[in-house]
Amino acid sequence: MSSATWRNFFTYNKYAQITARAVRQSLKESERVVAEKRGATALKYQQWENGVGGPQVFLKPEEVKAVGKSAAV
């Protein structure tokens, strides 16, 4: 069996998400908490018309307030 059999079932992004979650869960408690905070993402979009960008809108604003930027960002 090939080491890349995961490609038959899901995309690379999904594979990376699964492996990152597995690594985070295997860490000690203090390191795990820091890694989980780093893994949180916020999604926003912006409507563009005639070359001018409109306001940026967060899709889940209540989660954006809880997520802080890490020193690595």
N, CA, C, O and CB atoms as a CASP TS submission, in Angstrom:
PFRMAT TS
TARGET T0000
AUTHOR 0000-0000-0000
METHOD Language model
MODEL 1
PARENT N/A
ATOM      1  N   MET     1       0.847  -1.181   0.000  1.00  0.00           N
ATOM      2  CA  MET     1       0.000   0.000   0.000  1.00  0.00           C
ATOM      3  C   MET     1       0.893   1.245   0.000  1.00  0.00           C
ATOM      4  O   MET     1       1.912   1.288   0.690  1.00  0.00           O
ATOM      5  CB  MET     1      -0.964  -0.002   1.229  1.00  0.00           C
ATOM      6  N   SER     2       0.516   2.212  -0.747  1.00  0.00           N
ATOM      7  CA  SER     2       1.284   3.443  -0.875  1.00  0.00           C
ATOM      8  C   SER     2       1.118   4.325   0.361  1.00  0.00           C
ATOM      9  O   SER     2       0.104   4.252   1.056  1.00  0.00           O
ATOM     10  CB  SER     2       0.858   4.206  -2.130  1.00  0.00           C
ATOM     11  N   SER     3       2.114   5.149   0.623  1.00  0.00           N
ATOM     12  CA  SER     3       2.026   6.070   1.755  1.00  0.00           C
ATOM     13  C   SER     3       1.094   7.239   1.455  1.00  0.00           C
ATOM     14  O   SER     3       0.755   8.003   2.359  1.00  0.00           O
ATOM     15  CB  SER     3       3.413   6.591   2.120  1.00  0.00           C
ATOM     16  N   ALA     4       0.683   7.388   0.219  1.00  0.00           N
ATOM     17  CA  ALA     4      -0.195   8.497  -0.165  1.00  0.00           C
ATOM     18  C   ALA     4      -1.622   8.014  -0.447  1.00  0.00           C
ATOM     19  O   ALA     4      -2.307   8.602  -1.284  1.00  0.00           O
ATOM     20  CB  ALA     4       0.368   9.214  -1.401  1.00  0.00           C
ATOM     21  N   THR     5      -2.079   6.972   0.221  1.00  0.00           N
ATOM     22  CA  THR     5      -3.441   6.481  -0.012  1.00  0.00           C
ATOM     23  C   THR     5      -4.493   7.468   0.480  1.00  0.00           C
ATOM     24  O   THR     5      -5.651   7.382   0.073  1.00  0.00           O
ATOM     25  CB  THR     5      -3.638   5.136   0.674  1.00  0.00           C
ATOM     26  N   TRP     6      -4.115   8.402   1.346  1.00  0.00           N
ATOM     27  CA  TRP     6      -5.067   9.409   1.805  1.00  0.00           C
ATOM     28  C   TRP     6      -5.583  10.245   0.642  1.00  0.00           C
ATOM     29  O   TRP     6      -6.680  10.797   0.720  1.00  0.00           O
ATOM     30  CB  TRP     6      -4.422  10.312   2.855  1.00  0.00           C
ATOM     31  N   ARG     7      -4.812  10.347  -0.430  1.00  0.00           N
ATOM     32  CA  ARG     7      -5.237  11.147  -1.594  1.00  0.00           C
ATOM     33  C   ARG     7      -6.495  10.600  -2.257  1.00  0.00           C
ATOM     34  O   ARG     7      -7.205  11.335  -2.942  1.00  0.00           O
ATOM     35  CB  ARG     7      -4.117  11.210  -2.619  1.00  0.00           C
ATOM     36  N   ASN     8      -6.773   9.324  -2.060  1.00  0.00           N
ATOM     37  CA  ASN     8      -7.979   8.726  -2.628  1.00  0.00           C
ATOM     38  C   ASN     8      -9.240   9.145  -1.887  1.00  0.00           C
ATOM     39  O   ASN     8     -10.347   9.002  -2.407  1.00  0.00           O
ATOM     40  CB  ASN     8      -7.862   7.221  -2.617  1.00  0.00           C
ATOM     41  N   PHE     9      -9.074   9.663  -0.671  1.00  0.00           N
ATOM     42  CA  PHE     9     -10.228   9.929   0.175  1.00  0.00           C
ATOM     43  C   PHE     9     -10.490  11.404   0.457  1.00  0.00           C
ATOM     44  O   PHE     9     -11.645  11.794   0.622  1.00  0.00           O
ATOM     45  CB  PHE     9     -10.058   9.224   1.455  1.00  0.00           C
ATOM     46  N   PHE    10      -9.454  12.232   0.515  1.00  0.00           N
ATOM     47  CA  PHE    10      -9.668  13.653   0.767  1.00  0.00           C
ATOM     48  C   PHE    10      -8.524  14.490   0.221  1.00  0.00           C
ATOM     49  O   PHE    10      -7.488  13.964  -0.184  1.00  0.00           O
ATOM     50  CB  PHE    10      -9.833  13.908   2.257  1.00  0.00           C
ATOM     51  N   THR    11      -8.728  15.801   0.216  1.00  0.00           N
ATOM     52  CA  THR    11      -7.763  16.735  -0.349  1.00  0.00           C
ATOM     53  C   THR    11      -6.575  16.923   0.580  1.00  0.00           C
ATOM     54  O   THR    11      -6.599  16.488   1.732  1.00  0.00           O
ATOM     55  CB  THR    11      -8.426  18.079  -0.631  1.00  0.00           C
ATOM     56  N   TYR    12      -5.542  17.570   0.073  1.00  0.00           N
ATOM     57  CA  TYR    12      -4.359  17.839   0.883  1.00  0.00           C
ATOM     58  C   TYR    12      -4.711  18.722   2.074  1.00  0.00           C
ATOM     59  O   TYR    12      -4.208  18.505   3.176  1.00  0.00           O
ATOM     60  CB  TYR    12      -3.266  18.502   0.036  1.00  0.00           C
ATOM     61  N   ASN    13      -5.575  19.721   1.860  1.00  0.00           N
ATOM     62  CA  ASN    13      -5.944  20.613   2.968  1.00  0.00           C
ATOM     63  C   ASN    13      -6.613  19.840   4.097  1.00  0.00           C
ATOM     64  O   ASN    13      -6.326  20.084   5.269  1.00  0.00           O
ATOM     65  CB  ASN    13      -6.878  21.727   2.474  1.00  0.00           C
ATOM     66  N   LYS    14      -7.493  18.919   3.760  1.00  0.00           N
ATOM     67  CA  LYS    14      -8.162  18.114   4.780  1.00  0.00           C
ATOM     68  C   LYS    14      -7.147  17.213   5.481  1.00  0.00           C
ATOM     69  O   LYS    14      -7.199  17.059   6.702  1.00  0.00           O
ATOM     70  CB  LYS    14      -9.298  17.267   4.153  1.00  0.00           C
ATOM     71  N   TYR    15      -6.229  16.620   4.727  1.00  0.00           N
ATOM     72  CA  TYR    15      -5.175  15.785   5.296  1.00  0.00           C
ATOM     73  C   TYR    15      -4.324  16.598   6.273  1.00  0.00           C
ATOM     74  O   TYR    15      -4.034  16.134   7.376  1.00  0.00           O
ATOM     75  CB  TYR    15      -4.290  15.189   4.177  1.00  0.00           C
ATOM     76  N   ALA    16      -3.928  17.797   5.879  1.00  0.00           N
ATOM     77  CA  ALA    16      -3.112  18.650   6.743  1.00  0.00           C
ATOM     78  C   ALA    16      -3.877  19.031   8.006  1.00  0.00           C
ATOM     79  O   ALA    16      -3.290  19.102   9.086  1.00  0.00           O
ATOM     80  CB  ALA    16      -2.672  19.915   5.989  1.00  0.00           C
ATOM     81  N   GLN    17      -5.172  19.274   7.882  1.00  0.00           N
ATOM     82  CA  GLN    17      -5.996  19.611   9.040  1.00  0.00           C
ATOM     83  C   GLN    17      -6.063  18.434  10.013  1.00  0.00           C
ATOM     84  O   GLN    17      -5.955  18.629  11.224  1.00  0.00           O
ATOM     85  CB  GLN    17      -7.413  20.016   8.593  1.00  0.00           C
ATOM     86  N   ILE    18      -6.237  17.236   9.507  1.00  0.00           N
ATOM     87  CA  ILE    18      -6.322  16.043  10.351  1.00  0.00           C
ATOM     88  C   ILE    18      -4.998  15.789  11.068  1.00  0.00           C
ATOM     89  O   ILE    18      -4.979  15.521  12.270  1.00  0.00           O
ATOM     90  CB  ILE    18      -6.713  14.814   9.510  1.00  0.00           C
ATOM     91  N   THR    19      -3.898  15.872  10.333  1.00  0.00           N
ATOM     92  CA  THR    19      -2.598  15.613  10.950  1.00  0.00           C
ATOM     93  C   THR    19      -2.235  16.693  11.962  1.00  0.00           C
ATOM     94  O   THR    19      -1.654  16.387  13.003  1.00  0.00           O
ATOM     95  CB  THR    19      -1.514  15.519   9.881  1.00  0.00           C
ATOM     96  N   ALA    20      -2.566  17.951  11.677  1.00  0.00           N
ATOM     97  CA  ALA    20      -2.293  19.028  12.630  1.00  0.00           C
ATOM     98  C   ALA    20      -3.086  18.822  13.921  1.00  0.00           C
ATOM     99  O   ALA    20      -2.563  19.035  15.015  1.00  0.00           O
ATOM    100  CB  ALA    20      -2.634  20.397  12.009  1.00  0.00           C
ATOM    101  N   ARG    21      -4.344  18.409  13.793  1.00  0.00           N
ATOM    102  CA  ARG    21      -5.162  18.143  14.985  1.00  0.00           C
ATOM    103  C   ARG    21      -4.566  16.995  15.799  1.00  0.00           C
ATOM    104  O   ARG    21      -4.534  17.059  17.028  1.00  0.00           O
ATOM    105  CB  ARG    21      -6.621  17.810  14.583  1.00  0.00           C
ATOM    106  N   ALA    22      -4.093  15.945  15.121  1.00  0.00           N
ATOM    107  CA  ALA    22      -3.496  14.803  15.812  1.00  0.00           C
ATOM    108  C   ALA    22      -2.224  15.218  16.561  1.00  0.00           C
ATOM    109  O   ALA    22      -1.994  14.782  17.689  1.00  0.00           O
ATOM    110  CB  ALA    22      -3.178  13.678  14.809  1.00  0.00           C
ATOM    111  N   VAL    23      -1.410  16.054  15.936  1.00  0.00           N
ATOM    112  CA  VAL    23      -0.191  16.519  16.586  1.00  0.00           C
ATOM    113  C   VAL    23      -0.537  17.387  17.791  1.00  0.00           C
ATOM    114  O   VAL    23       0.063  17.231  18.854  1.00  0.00           O
ATOM    115  CB  VAL    23       0.690  17.301  15.594  1.00  0.00           C
ATOM    116  N   ARG    24      -1.496  18.298  17.639  1.00  0.00           N
ATOM    117  CA  ARG    24      -1.897  19.159  18.765  1.00  0.00           C
ATOM    118  C   ARG    24      -2.404  18.341  19.938  1.00  0.00           C
ATOM    119  O   ARG    24      -2.091  18.649  21.089  1.00  0.00           O
ATOM    120  CB  ARG    24      -2.976  20.148  18.325  1.00  0.00           C
ATOM    121  N   GLN    25      -3.188  17.297  19.661  1.00  0.00           N
ATOM    122  CA  GLN    25      -3.746  16.471  20.726  1.00  0.00           C
ATOM    123  C   GLN    25      -2.679  15.639  21.427  1.00  0.00           C
ATOM    124  O   GLN    25      -2.883  15.220  22.566  1.00  0.00           O
ATOM    125  CB  GLN    25      -4.818  15.562  20.168  1.00  0.00           C
ATOM    126  N   SER    26      -1.552  15.393  20.779  1.00  0.00           N
ATOM    127  CA  SER    26      -0.507  14.574  21.382  1.00  0.00           C
ATOM    128  C   SER    26       0.432  15.383  22.270  1.00  0.00           C
ATOM    129  O   SER    26       1.258  14.807  22.978  1.00  0.00           O
ATOM    130  CB  SER    26       0.286  13.883  20.304  1.00  0.00           C
ATOM    131  N   LEU    27       0.317  16.701  22.242  1.00  0.00           N
ATOM    132  CA  LEU    27       1.205  17.551  23.039  1.00  0.00           C
ATOM    133  C   LEU    27       0.811  17.557  24.511  1.00  0.00           C
ATOM    134  O   LEU    27      -0.306  17.187  24.871  1.00  0.00           O
ATOM    135  CB  LEU    27       1.195  18.976  22.499  1.00  0.00           C
ATOM    136  N   LYS    28       1.754  17.984  25.361  1.00  0.00           N
ATOM    137  CA  LYS    28       1.454  18.179  26.771  1.00  0.00           C
ATOM    138  C   LYS    28       0.460  19.327  26.894  1.00  0.00           C
ATOM    139  O   LYS    28       0.318  20.133  25.974  1.00  0.00           O
ATOM    140  CB  LYS    28       2.750  18.463  27.593  1.00  0.00           C
ATOM    141  N   GLU    29      -0.224  19.400  28.028  1.00  0.00           N
ATOM    142  CA  GLU    29      -1.320  20.358  28.211  1.00  0.00           C
ATOM    143  C   GLU    29      -0.909  21.800  27.923  1.00  0.00           C
ATOM    144  O   GLU    29      -1.614  22.495  27.192  1.00  0.00           O
ATOM    145  CB  GLU    29      -1.850  20.263  29.621  1.00  0.00           C
ATOM    146  N   SER    30       0.207  22.267  28.472  1.00  0.00           N
ATOM    147  CA  SER    30       0.594  23.675  28.291  1.00  0.00           C
ATOM    148  C   SER    30       0.916  23.981  26.826  1.00  0.00           C
ATOM    149  O   SER    30       0.499  25.016  26.306  1.00  0.00           O
ATOM    150  CB  SER    30       1.809  24.013  29.175  1.00  0.00           C
ATOM    151  N   GLU    31       1.650  23.094  26.163  1.00  0.00           N
ATOM    152  CA  GLU    31       1.976  23.307  24.754  1.00  0.00           C
ATOM    153  C   GLU    31       0.741  23.146  23.870  1.00  0.00           C
ATOM    154  O   GLU    31       0.610  23.828  22.854  1.00  0.00           O
ATOM    155  CB  GLU    31       3.070  22.334  24.309  1.00  0.00           C
ATOM    156  N   ARG    32      -0.162  22.246  24.256  1.00  0.00           N
ATOM    157  CA  ARG    32      -1.371  21.997  23.474  1.00  0.00           C
ATOM    158  C   ARG    32      -2.260  23.239  23.437  1.00  0.00           C
ATOM    159  O   ARG    32      -2.795  23.588  22.384  1.00  0.00           O
ATOM    160  CB  ARG    32      -2.148  20.805  24.053  1.00  0.00           C
ATOM    161  N   VAL    33      -2.419  23.901  24.570  1.00  0.00           N
ATOM    162  CA  VAL    33      -3.261  25.099  24.638  1.00  0.00           C
ATOM    163  C   VAL    33      -2.708  26.193  23.716  1.00  0.00           C
ATOM    164  O   VAL    33      -3.457  26.841  22.986  1.00  0.00           O
ATOM    165  CB  VAL    33      -3.352  25.618  26.097  1.00  0.00           C
ATOM    166  N   VAL    34      -1.393  26.385  23.763  1.00  0.00           N
ATOM    167  CA  VAL    34      -0.761  27.392  22.906  1.00  0.00           C
ATOM    168  C   VAL    34      -0.945  27.036  21.433  1.00  0.00           C
ATOM    169  O   VAL    34      -1.253  27.906  20.619  1.00  0.00           O
ATOM    170  CB  VAL    34       0.740  27.522  23.239  1.00  0.00           C
ATOM    171  N   ALA    35      -0.757  25.760  21.085  1.00  0.00           N
ATOM    172  CA  ALA    35      -0.893  25.323  19.696  1.00  0.00           C
ATOM    173  C   ALA    35      -2.326  25.454  19.211  1.00  0.00           C
ATOM    174  O   ALA    35      -2.546  25.833  18.060  1.00  0.00           O
ATOM    175  CB  ALA    35      -0.425  23.882  19.544  1.00  0.00           C
ATOM    176  N   GLU    36      -3.313  25.151  20.057  1.00  0.00           N
ATOM    177  CA  GLU    36      -4.712  25.289  19.650  1.00  0.00           C
ATOM    178  C   GLU    36      -5.086  26.743  19.387  1.00  0.00           C
ATOM    179  O   GLU    36      -5.862  27.027  18.475  1.00  0.00           O
ATOM    180  CB  GLU    36      -5.628  24.707  20.717  1.00  0.00           C
ATOM    181  N   LYS    37      -4.543  27.663  20.176  1.00  0.00           N
ATOM    182  CA  LYS    37      -4.800  29.084  19.941  1.00  0.00           C
ATOM    183  C   LYS    37      -4.233  29.516  18.596  1.00  0.00           C
ATOM    184  O   LYS    37      -4.842  30.305  17.874  1.00  0.00           O
ATOM    185  CB  LYS    37      -4.199  29.938  21.071  1.00  0.00           C
ATOM    186  N   ARG    38      -3.057  28.986  18.270  1.00  0.00           N
ATOM    187  CA  ARG    38      -2.438  29.307  16.984  1.00  0.00           C
ATOM    188  C   ARG    38      -3.227  28.750  15.814  1.00  0.00           C
ATOM    189  O   ARG    38      -3.209  29.321  14.723  1.00  0.00           O
ATOM    190  CB  ARG    38      -1.024  28.777  16.939  1.00  0.00           C
ATOM    191  N   GLY    39      -3.925  27.631  16.032  1.00  0.00           N
ATOM    192  CA  GLY    39      -4.673  26.985  14.969  1.00  0.00           C
ATOM    193  C   GLY    39      -6.023  27.612  14.679  1.00  0.00           C
ATOM    194  O   GLY    39      -6.649  27.280  13.673  1.00  0.00           O
ATOM    195  N   ALA    40      -6.489  28.518  15.541  1.00  0.00           N
ATOM    196  CA  ALA    40      -7.784  29.168  15.336  1.00  0.00           C
ATOM    197  C   ALA    40      -7.696  30.145  14.164  1.00  0.00           C
ATOM    198  O   ALA    40      -6.714  30.876  14.025  1.00  0.00           O
ATOM    199  CB  ALA    40      -8.240  29.904  16.624  1.00  0.00           C
ATOM    200  N   THR    41      -8.717  30.149  13.335  1.00  0.00           N
ATOM    201  CA  THR    41      -8.733  31.042  12.185  1.00  0.00           C
ATOM    202  C   THR    41     -10.023  31.849  12.157  1.00  0.00           C
ATOM    203  O   THR    41     -11.028  31.460  12.751  1.00  0.00           O
ATOM    204  CB  THR    41      -8.572  30.249  10.884  1.00  0.00           C
ATOM    205  N   ALA    42      -9.981  32.954  11.473  1.00  0.00           N
ATOM    206  CA  ALA    42     -11.159  33.793  11.290  1.00  0.00           C
ATOM    207  C   ALA    42     -11.336  34.008   9.789  1.00  0.00           C
ATOM    208  O   ALA    42     -10.366  34.255   9.072  1.00  0.00           O
ATOM    209  CB  ALA    42     -11.022  35.165  12.060  1.00  0.00           C
ATOM    210  N   LEU    43     -12.559  33.915   9.325  1.00  0.00           N
ATOM    211  CA  LEU    43     -12.843  34.063   7.908  1.00  0.00           C
ATOM    212  C   LEU    43     -13.608  35.355   7.672  1.00  0.00           C
ATOM    213  O   LEU    43     -14.613  35.620   8.330  1.00  0.00           O
ATOM    214  CB  LEU    43     -13.637  32.855   7.379  1.00  0.00           C
ATOM    215  N   LYS    44     -13.125  36.157   6.727  1.00  0.00           N
ATOM    216  CA  LYS    44     -13.825  37.387   6.377  1.00  0.00           C
ATOM    217  C   LYS    44     -13.820  37.538   4.866  1.00  0.00           C
ATOM    218  O   LYS    44     -13.006  36.935   4.167  1.00  0.00           O
ATOM    219  CB  LYS    44     -13.173  38.620   7.060  1.00  0.00           C
ATOM    220  N   TYR    45     -14.740  38.353   4.377  1.00  0.00           N
ATOM    221  CA  TYR    45     -14.801  38.595   2.942  1.00  0.00           C
ATOM    222  C   TYR    45     -14.994  40.077   2.683  1.00  0.00           C
ATOM    223  O   TYR    45     -15.349  40.843   3.579  1.00  0.00           O
ATOM    224  CB  TYR    45     -15.935  37.779   2.292  1.00  0.00           C
ATOM    225  N   GLN    46     -14.753  40.464   1.437  1.00  0.00           N
ATOM    226  CA  GLN    46     -14.856  41.864   1.042  1.00  0.00           C
ATOM    227  C   GLN    46     -15.407  41.922  -0.373  1.00  0.00           C
ATOM    228  O   GLN    46     -14.866  41.282  -1.275  1.00  0.00           O
ATOM    229  CB  GLN    46     -13.476  42.586   1.138  1.00  0.00           C
ATOM    230  N   GLN    47     -16.459  42.669  -0.575  1.00  0.00           N
ATOM    231  CA  GLN    47     -17.077  42.843  -1.890  1.00  0.00           C
ATOM    232  C   GLN    47     -16.358  43.961  -2.646  1.00  0.00           C
ATOM    233  O   GLN    47     -16.205  45.071  -2.135  1.00  0.00           O
ATOM    234  CB  GLN    47     -18.597  43.162  -1.752  1.00  0.00           C
ATOM    235  N   TRP    48     -15.925  43.659  -3.852  1.00  0.00           N
ATOM    236  CA  TRP    48     -15.241  44.652  -4.685  1.00  0.00           C
ATOM    237  C   TRP    48     -16.136  45.034  -5.856  1.00  0.00           C
ATOM    238  O   TRP    48     -16.712  44.171  -6.518  1.00  0.00           O
ATOM    239  CB  TRP    48     -13.877  44.108  -5.195  1.00  0.00           C
ATOM    240  N   GLU    49     -16.246  46.339  -6.105  1.00  0.00           N
ATOM    241  CA  GLU    49     -17.003  46.839  -7.256  1.00  0.00           C
ATOM    242  C   GLU    49     -16.225  47.985  -7.895  1.00  0.00           C
ATOM    243  O   GLU    49     -15.797  48.915  -7.212  1.00  0.00           O
ATOM    244  CB  GLU    49     -18.437  47.307  -6.833  1.00  0.00           C
ATOM    245  N   ASN    50     -16.048  47.909  -9.198  1.00  0.00           N
ATOM    246  CA  ASN    50     -15.348  48.942  -9.973  1.00  0.00           C
ATOM    247  C   ASN    50     -13.960  49.245  -9.413  1.00  0.00           C
ATOM    248  O   ASN    50     -13.535  50.400  -9.397  1.00  0.00           O
ATOM    249  CB  ASN    50     -16.173  50.219 -10.004  1.00  0.00           C
ATOM    250  N   GLY    51     -13.256  48.216  -8.958  1.00  0.00           N
ATOM    251  CA  GLY    51     -11.899  48.394  -8.458  1.00  0.00           C
ATOM    252  C   GLY    51     -11.794  48.966  -7.063  1.00  0.00           C
ATOM    253  O   GLY    51     -10.693  49.275  -6.607  1.00  0.00           O
ATOM    254  N   VAL    52     -12.919  49.114  -6.371  1.00  0.00           N
ATOM    255  CA  VAL    52     -12.914  49.665  -5.022  1.00  0.00           C
ATOM    256  C   VAL    52     -13.446  48.615  -4.055  1.00  0.00           C
ATOM    257  O   VAL    52     -14.518  48.048  -4.268  1.00  0.00           O
ATOM    258  CB  VAL    52     -13.759  50.968  -4.947  1.00  0.00           C
ATOM    259  N   GLY    53     -12.692  48.363  -2.998  1.00  0.00           N
ATOM    260  CA  GLY    53     -13.098  47.373  -2.006  1.00  0.00           C
ATOM    261  C   GLY    53     -14.088  47.951  -1.017  1.00  0.00           C
ATOM    262  O   GLY    53     -13.945  49.088  -0.567  1.00  0.00           O
ATOM    263  N   GLY    54     -15.082  47.166  -0.685  1.00  0.00           N
ATOM    264  CA  GLY    54     -16.053  47.563   0.322  1.00  0.00           C
ATOM    265  C   GLY    54     -15.567  47.188   1.707  1.00  0.00           C
ATOM    266  O   GLY    54     -14.400  46.832   1.877  1.00  0.00           O
ATOM    267  N   PRO    55     -16.435  47.259   2.695  1.00  0.00           N
ATOM    268  CA  PRO    55     -16.036  46.913   4.064  1.00  0.00           C
ATOM    269  C   PRO    55     -15.767  45.412   4.187  1.00  0.00           C
ATOM    270  O   PRO    55     -16.396  44.602   3.505  1.00  0.00           O
ATOM    271  CB  PRO    55     -17.127  47.342   5.070  1.00  0.00           C
ATOM    272  N   GLN    56     -14.837  45.056   5.051  1.00  0.00           N
ATOM    273  CA  GLN    56     -14.536  43.655   5.312  1.00  0.00           C
ATOM    274  C   GLN    56     -15.519  43.139   6.357  1.00  0.00           C
ATOM    275  O   GLN    56     -15.718  43.771   7.395  1.00  0.00           O
ATOM    276  CB  GLN    56     -13.058  43.471   5.789  1.00  0.00           C
ATOM    277  N   VAL    57     -16.130  41.996   6.082  1.00  0.00           N
ATOM    278  CA  VAL    57     -17.154  41.431   6.950  1.00  0.00           C
ATOM    279  C   VAL    57     -16.671  40.081   7.482  1.00  0.00           C
ATOM    280  O   VAL    57     -16.314  39.198   6.702  1.00  0.00           O
ATOM    281  CB  VAL    57     -18.504  41.278   6.192  1.00  0.00           C
ATOM    282  N   PHE    58     -16.660  39.920   8.812  1.00  0.00           N
ATOM    283  CA  PHE    58     -16.311  38.637   9.427  1.00  0.00           C
ATOM    284  C   PHE    58     -17.534  37.735   9.378  1.00  0.00           C
ATOM    285  O   PHE    58     -18.649  38.187   9.639  1.00  0.00           O
ATOM    286  CB  PHE    58     -15.811  38.824  10.900  1.00  0.00           C
ATOM    287  N   LEU    59     -17.334  36.456   9.043  1.00  0.00           N
ATOM    288  CA  LEU    59     -18.451  35.529   8.957  1.00  0.00           C
ATOM    289  C   LEU    59     -18.938  35.085  10.329  1.00  0.00           C
ATOM    290  O   LEU    59     -20.125  34.803  10.498  1.00  0.00           O
ATOM    291  CB  LEU    59     -18.058  34.326   8.142  1.00  0.00           C
ATOM    292  N   LYS    60     -18.040  35.018  11.313  1.00  0.00           N
ATOM    293  CA  LYS    60     -18.430  34.665  12.675  1.00  0.00           C
ATOM    294  C   LYS    60     -17.798  35.677  13.628  1.00  0.00           C
ATOM    295  O   LYS    60     -16.759  35.384  14.219  1.00  0.00           O
ATOM    296  CB  LYS    60     -17.994  33.198  13.033  1.00  0.00           C
ATOM    297  N   PRO    61     -18.392  36.854  13.795  1.00  0.00           N
ATOM    298  CA  PRO    61     -17.752  37.916  14.584  1.00  0.00           C
ATOM    299  C   PRO    61     -17.579  37.569  16.064  1.00  0.00           C
ATOM    300  O   PRO    61     -16.655  38.082  16.695  1.00  0.00           O
ATOM    301  CB  PRO    61     -18.559  39.180  14.469  1.00  0.00           C
ATOM    302  N   GLU    62     -18.433  36.717  16.641  1.00  0.00           N
ATOM    303  CA  GLU    62     -18.288  36.389  18.057  1.00  0.00           C
ATOM    304  C   GLU    62     -17.018  35.592  18.322  1.00  0.00           C
ATOM    305  O   GLU    62     -16.456  35.689  19.413  1.00  0.00           O
ATOM    306  CB  GLU    62     -19.500  35.609  18.542  1.00  0.00           C
ATOM    307  N   GLU    63     -16.547  34.802  17.350  1.00  0.00           N
ATOM    308  CA  GLU    63     -15.320  34.035  17.522  1.00  0.00           C
ATOM    309  C   GLU    63     -14.097  34.905  17.278  1.00  0.00           C
ATOM    310  O   GLU    63     -13.030  34.624  17.825  1.00  0.00           O
ATOM    311  CB  GLU    63     -15.306  32.832  16.582  1.00  0.00           C
ATOM    312  N   VAL    64     -14.221  35.949  16.478  1.00  0.00           N
ATOM    313  CA  VAL    64     -13.098  36.802  16.153  1.00  0.00           C
ATOM    314  C   VAL    64     -12.616  37.520  17.411  1.00  0.00           C
ATOM    315  O   VAL    64     -11.412  37.702  17.591  1.00  0.00           O
ATOM    316  CB  VAL    64     -13.482  37.812  15.059  1.00  0.00           C
ATOM    317  N   LYS    65     -13.529  37.927  18.274  1.00  0.00           N
ATOM    318  CA  LYS    65     -13.157  38.635  19.487  1.00  0.00           C
ATOM    319  C   LYS    65     -12.351  37.747  20.429  1.00  0.00           C
ATOM    320  O   LYS    65     -11.465  38.233  21.133  1.00  0.00           O
ATOM    321  CB  LYS    65     -14.398  39.153  20.192  1.00  0.00           C
ATOM    322  N   ALA    66     -12.648  36.461  20.446  1.00  0.00           N
ATOM    323  CA  ALA    66     -11.983  35.519  21.358  1.00  0.00           C
ATOM    324  C   ALA    66     -10.603  35.115  20.856  1.00  0.00           C
ATOM    325  O   ALA    66      -9.782  34.640  21.641  1.00  0.00           O
ATOM    326  CB  ALA    66     -12.842  34.275  21.547  1.00  0.00           C
ATOM    327  N   VAL    67     -10.330  35.292  19.566  1.00  0.00           N
ATOM    328  CA  VAL    67      -9.073  34.846  18.993  1.00  0.00           C
ATOM    329  C   VAL    67      -8.095  36.019  18.959  1.00  0.00           C
ATOM    330  O   VAL    67      -8.369  37.052  18.349  1.00  0.00           O
ATOM    331  CB  VAL    67      -9.287  34.261  17.572  1.00  0.00           C
ATOM    332  N   GLY    68      -6.953  35.846  19.620  1.00  0.00           N
ATOM    333  CA  GLY    68      -5.925  36.861  19.595  1.00  0.00           C
ATOM    334  C   GLY    68      -4.817  36.451  18.652  1.00  0.00           C
ATOM    335  O   GLY    68      -4.689  35.272  18.321  1.00  0.00           O
ATOM    336  N   LYS    69      -4.020  37.398  18.218  1.00  0.00           N
ATOM    337  CA  LYS    69      -2.913  37.068  17.331  1.00  0.00           C
ATOM    338  C   LYS    69      -1.731  36.606  18.174  1.00  0.00           C
ATOM    339  O   LYS    69      -1.456  37.155  19.241  1.00  0.00           O
ATOM    340  CB  LYS    69      -2.522  38.285  16.441  1.00  0.00           C
ATOM    341  N   SER    70      -1.049  35.599  17.678  1.00  0.00           N
ATOM    342  CA  SER    70       0.135  35.107  18.369  1.00  0.00           C
ATOM    343  C   SER    70       1.347  35.912  17.920  1.00  0.00           C
ATOM    344  O   SER    70       1.271  36.700  16.977  1.00  0.00           O
ATOM    345  CB  SER    70       0.347  33.594  18.100  1.00  0.00           C
ATOM    346  N   ALA    71       2.450  35.707  18.600  1.00  0.00           N
ATOM    347  CA  ALA    71       3.671  36.428  18.257  1.00  0.00           C
ATOM    348  C   ALA    71       4.191  35.999  16.892  1.00  0.00           C
ATOM    349  O   ALA    71       4.938  36.741  16.254  1.00  0.00           O
ATOM    350  CB  ALA    71       4.742  36.201  19.323  1.00  0.00           C
ATOM    351  N   ALA    72       3.801  34.799  16.432  1.00  0.00           N
ATOM    352  CA  ALA    72       4.282  34.301  15.155  1.00  0.00           C
ATOM    353  C   ALA    72       3.572  34.927  13.966  1.00  0.00           C
ATOM    354  O   ALA    72       4.033  34.786  12.833  1.00  0.00           O
ATOM    355  CB  ALA    72       4.129  32.817  15.103  1.00  0.00           C
ATOM    356  N   VAL    73       2.468  35.609  14.197  1.00  0.00           N
ATOM    357  CA  VAL    73       1.678  36.160  13.089  1.00  0.00           C
ATOM    358  C   VAL    73       2.137  37.557  12.777  1.00  0.00           C
ATOM    359  O   VAL    73       1.598  38.197  11.873  1.00  0.00           O
ATOM    360  CB  VAL    73       0.180  36.158  13.420  1.00  0.00           C
TER
END
